[in-house]
Every structure is written in C-alpha cells, then in structure tokens.
Amino acid sequence: MPIIIITGLPSSGKSTIASRIHDEMKQRYPEATTCIIKDEDCSNTPVRQHYGVVSMEKQWRAKQRRTISQLLQKNVIISDSLNYIKGYRYELYCLAKNSQQNNLTLYVCADVDTCKYLNSLRDESEDRYTSDKIEELAQRYEVPNPDNRWDSPLVKVDISHVEGRLPRDVELNFDHIFDLLFNGEKAKPNDCTVAKVEHNTNKLNEMQVITQQIIQAILEKQSMNFGSDRIQVPHSTIPYVCKKNRNMPQLTRAKAQFMQVLKGNEAIGTDSVGNHFVDFLNTL
C-alpha cells in the first residue's frame, strides 16, 4: 500500500494535516487500513525536548524504518514526522520502491513565526518546543524539492497564508492527493533497492573499503580546487558532482546512510557498488 511522507518545520501543523487525511481516507476507502507513524510512537522520552540529540534521533528513525517496512505491504502509511533530512526521506522512498508501492511527499509549509504561534497554542501539559529549538531545527531543515525523485510527487500545503494560521482550516485537495497516491506511477525497483538475501561479511567489508577510497579521493580532489564541479573517482564510471565542498564527517555520515540502504541488497556487488555510492552522493 502507498506511503505519505509528511514533512515540515516543528509545530507547523503536520499532525493535524495527517489526521485530516487519515479521516478522509477512512470515509473514501473504508476497506483500507491506514496507519499514522509518529515520532512519539518510536521513543520512550518526550521527543520535542530531544531533537538535536543525534543518537536519539537515529534510534527513532531506525525504529520508524522497521515499523514502516513491516506495515507497508498491507497498510496505507502516513509518516507524521519532521522528516527534515533529505537522506532519510530518500530511505523511505527506497522502502516504497522496494515494495513497489506509491509514495507521496506532503510538505506542510509554515514560516518560523507561524510555528512559534502554533506551538504556543499547545496545552501547557503537552510537550512543547522551545523557541530556540524551533529556530535551530528551521536552520537544519532541508526543504523538499520536486526535482528530486525521492521528493516527487510533491504536494505543498501552505499554512502561513491561511486566515488564523490554523492547519485545521487550510484547504486540502483530497482528490489530487488520493489520485497521486493510488493512481500515480510506481517507482520501479533497481539493483540498489531490491532487498534479497544479506551480503556476507567479507563482501560488506570490501564495499566499506571501496566507499572509503571514494571518499578519500573526493576529499583530495576538492582540496585541489581545479575549477570543475565533476570529480572522477576510483571504482566508479559516474563522476561525483561537487555542489559544495564536504568534509570527512559529512561524507562519513552519507556513507553510513548508504551502507544502511545497501544491507540486504544482494543484487549489488563489489563491481558496481562504486557507481551506486557516487549516484547516492549526487542525490544529497
């Protein structure tokens, strides 16, 4: 069944939009089971207080991925989360692609002032964001781009320009949303997303070496600053597109994300992993 990846700034009205879509879907498609997966479902602690704690965010996302993967075949999934990292949205896209299911990214767009206003409306007993946390996450937020295949199709819901700035009042084009969700073209699985049996340890170790050599080549050639945005690297016929200089920690995090996607995908081998890794880096 399809997945809706909801994304937006903290306290922008995502959960209200998710609930409205869920309720409308129950009326239109009573035979379909719709599940909303929230950050709170994947944590034993108040999530709004711990955004920015990298280790905890990783735990939430790992649990979300597992839950979505388990439920995706038989349920319509609504991922109600910040989903502010484009690399994570790519992973959810791969889950849908691997299962041959449709995906839709729904961007709840609200400016920082609107988010602070909506946050102030929460009951005092609720887990609120601090103003500093909203501003911090707004700085880190990676806006979805319809030109990126993992963010497409993209539906934008603008909260800031609605009178009263309340997500319950914004007009939602349910016909358009459900048409994209159920009738849109499914992404076809490829070597990097079709899950089969797991790689053996030796092959994974070899792939670790190959991807590390690619990272080292990127770092070295970036430092040369030879005036081209396309860098040829070992183990790949695809050039790395240098949109901006990346440091070792950034490339290492990207490698960890790639290896997570790679695990369980036997179709990809050591002879092609370089091309797939560079292609992955070029999407970030």
C-alpha positions in Angstrom: 0.0 0.0 0.0 1.2 3.6 -0.5 3.1 5.8 1.9 2.6 9.6 2.5 5.8 11.2 3.8 4.7 14.3 5.7 7.5 16.8 6.3 7.7 20.3 7.7 9.1 22.5 10.4 8.3 21.7 14.1 4.8 22.7 15.2 3.8 23.6 11.6 0.6 21.6 11.8 1.8 18.3 10.4 -0.2 16.1 12.8 -3.4 18.0 12.2 -2.9 17.5 8.4 -2.1 13.8 8.9 -5.3 13.3 11.0 -7.4 15.1 8.4 -6.0 12.9 5.6 -6.5 9.8 7.7 -10.1 10.6 8.5 -10.9 11.5 4.8 -9.3 8.2 3.7 -11.4 6.2 6.1 -14.5 7.7 4.6 -13.5 7.2 1.0 -11.6 3.9 1.3 -13.2 2.1 4.3 -11.6 -1.2 3.2 -8.1 0.2 3.5 -6.2 0.2 6.8 -4.4 3.5 7.4 -1.6 3.8 10.0 -0.1 7.1 11.2 3.5 6.6 12.4 4.7 9.3 14.7 8.0 10.1 16.4 6.3 9.6 19.8 5.5 6.0 18.8 9.2 5.3 18.4 10.5 6.9 21.6 10.1 6.4 25.4 11.0 10.0 26.1 9.4 13.3 25.1 10.7 13.8 21.5 10.4 17.6 21.3 12.9 18.0 24.1 15.4 15.7 22.5 15.5 16.8 18.8 19.1 17.6 18.1 20.4 14.7 20.2 21.9 12.7 17.3 22.0 9.3 19.0 18.3 9.6 20.0 17.2 10.8 16.5 19.0 7.8 15.0 17.1 5.4 17.3 13.8 7.0 16.4 14.4 6.8 12.7 15.7 3.2 12.8 12.5 2.2 14.7 10.4 4.2 12.2 12.0 2.4 9.3 11.4 -1.0 10.8 7.8 -0.2 11.6 7.1 1.2 8.2 8.8 -1.7 6.5 6.7 -4.2 8.4 3.4 -2.4 7.8 3.9 -1.1 4.2 2.6 -4.1 2.3 -0.9 -4.2 3.8 -1.5 -0.7 5.1 -1.5 2.9 3.9 1.2 4.6 5.9 1.3 8.2 6.9 4.7 9.1 8.3 3.9 12.0 10.6 7.3 13.4 11.5 9.6 16.3 10.8 11.3 14.1 8.1 13.7 17.1 7.8 16.7 15.2 6.5 16.6 14.6 2.8 18.7 11.5 3.2 16.1 10.0 5.4 13.3 10.8 3.0 15.4 9.0 0.4 15.5 5.9 2.6 11.7 6.0 3.0 11.4 6.4 -0.8 13.6 3.3 -1.2 11.3 1.4 1.1 8.3 2.2 -1.0 10.3 1.5 -4.2 11.5 -1.8 -2.9 7.9 -2.8 -2.1 6.7 -1.5 -5.5 4.3 0.9 -3.7 3.5 4.5 -4.5 4.9 7.3 -2.4 3.9 10.9 -1.9 5.7 13.7 -0.1 3.5 16.3 1.5 5.3 19.4 2.6 3.5 21.4 5.3 4.9 24.8 4.7 4.9 27.4 7.6 7.3 30.1 8.5 9.0 30.2 11.8 6.7 32.8 13.3 3.7 30.6 12.5 5.3 27.6 14.0 6.0 29.5 17.2 2.4 30.7 17.3 1.0 27.2 16.8 3.4 25.9 19.4 2.1 28.5 21.9 -1.4 27.1 21.4 -0.4 23.7 22.8 -1.8 22.9 26.2 0.8 23.6 28.9 0.7 20.0 29.9 1.8 19.0 26.4 5.4 18.5 25.3 6.2 21.9 23.7 9.2 23.0 21.7 11.3 25.9 23.0 11.6 28.9 20.6 15.3 28.2 20.3 14.6 24.6 19.3 12.2 25.7 16.6 14.8 28.2 15.2 17.5 25.6 15.4 15.5 22.9 13.5 14.5 25.5 10.9 18.1 26.2 10.2 18.8 22.5 9.7 15.6 21.8 7.7 16.2 20.5 4.1 13.3 21.7 2.0 11.8 19.1 -0.3 12.5 19.6 -4.0 10.1 18.2 -6.6 13.1 17.8 -9.0 14.5 15.1 -6.6 13.0 11.7 -7.5 12.6 10.8 -3.8 10.6 14.0 -3.0 8.3 13.5 -6.0 5.4 13.7 -6.4 5.3 16.6 -4.0 2.2 18.3 -2.6 2.7 21.6 -0.8 0.3 22.8 1.9 0.8 26.4 2.9 -0.3 27.2 6.5 1.2 30.7 6.9 -1.2 32.4 4.5 -4.4 30.8 5.9 -6.5 33.2 7.9 -5.9 32.4 11.5 -2.9 30.3 10.5 -4.6 27.1 11.7 -3.9 23.8 9.9 -7.5 22.7 10.5 -8.7 25.5 8.3 -6.4 25.1 5.3 -7.9 23.7 2.2 -6.7 20.2 1.2 -7.2 18.9 -2.3 -8.0 15.4 -1.3 -8.9 14.4 -4.9 -5.5 15.4 -6.1 -3.7 13.8 -3.1 -5.5 10.4 -3.4 -5.1 10.4 -7.2 -1.3 10.7 -6.9 -1.3 8.2 -4.0 -3.3 5.5 -5.6 -3.1 6.1 -9.4 0.4 7.6 -9.7 3.2 5.8 -11.4 5.1 3.5 -9.1 8.9 3.8 -8.9 10.5 0.7 -10.3 12.9 -1.2 -8.1 16.6 -1.3 -9.2 19.7 -3.1 -8.0 20.2 -0.7 -5.1 16.7 -1.0 -3.6 15.5 -4.6 -4.2 16.1 -6.5 -1.0 17.2 -10.1 -1.3 19.5 -12.2 0.9 22.1 -10.4 3.0 25.7 -9.8 1.8 28.3 -11.9 3.5 30.7 -10.2 5.9 33.7 -10.3 3.5 31.7 -8.6 0.7 30.5 -5.9 3.0 34.0 -5.3 4.3 35.2 -4.9 0.7 32.4 -2.5 0.0 33.4 -0.5 3.1 36.9 -0.2 1.7 35.7 0.8 -1.8 33.4 3.5 -0.5 36.1 4.8 1.8 38.6 5.1 -1.1 36.0 7.1 -3.0 35.5 9.4 0.0 39.3 9.9 0.2 39.5 10.7 -3.5 36.7 13.3 -3.1 38.5 15.0 -0.2 41.8 15.1 -2.0 40.4 16.5 -5.3 38.2 19.0 -3.5 41.3 20.5 -1.9 42.9 20.9 -5.3 40.1 23.3 -6.4 40.8 22.7 -10.1 37.7 24.6 -11.3 35.4 21.8 -12.2 32.3 20.6 -10.4 32.7 17.0 -11.7 35.2 14.8 -10.0 36.4 11.4 -11.3 36.8 8.9 -8.5 38.1 5.3 -8.4 35.7 2.4 -8.7 33.1 4.5 -10.5 32.4 5.4 -14.1 30.0 8.1 -12.8 31.6 11.4 -11.8 30.9 12.9 -8.4 29.2 16.2 -8.8 30.7 18.7 -6.3 27.8 21.0 -5.5 29.7 22.2 -2.4 32.8 21.1 -0.5 32.0 18.3 2.0 34.2 17.4 4.9 35.1 14.0 6.3 32.3 13.8 8.9 29.7 14.8 6.3 30.9 12.2 3.8 31.2 9.6 6.6 27.6 10.1 7.6 26.5 9.8 4.0 28.4 6.6 3.7 26.7 5.2 6.8 23.3 6.0 5.3 24.3 4.3 2.0 25.5 1.2 3.8 22.2 1.0 5.7 20.3 1.1 2.4 22.8 -1.4 0.9 22.4 -4.1 3.6 20.2 -6.9 2.4 20.6 -6.0 -1.3 22.5 -8.9 -2.7 21.9 -7.8 -6.3 24.5 -5.1 -5.9 28.1 -6.3 -6.0 31.6 -5.0 -5.4 32.0 -4.3 -9.1 29.0 -1.9 -9.1 29.0 -0.5 -5.6 31.2 2.4 -6.5 28.7 3.6 -9.2 25.8 3.3 -6.7 27.6 5.1 -3.9 28.5 8.0 -6.2 25.0 8.2 -7.5 23.8 8.2 -3.9 26.1 11.1 -3.0 25.0 13.0 -6.0 21.4 12.9 -4.7 22.3 14.6 -1.4 
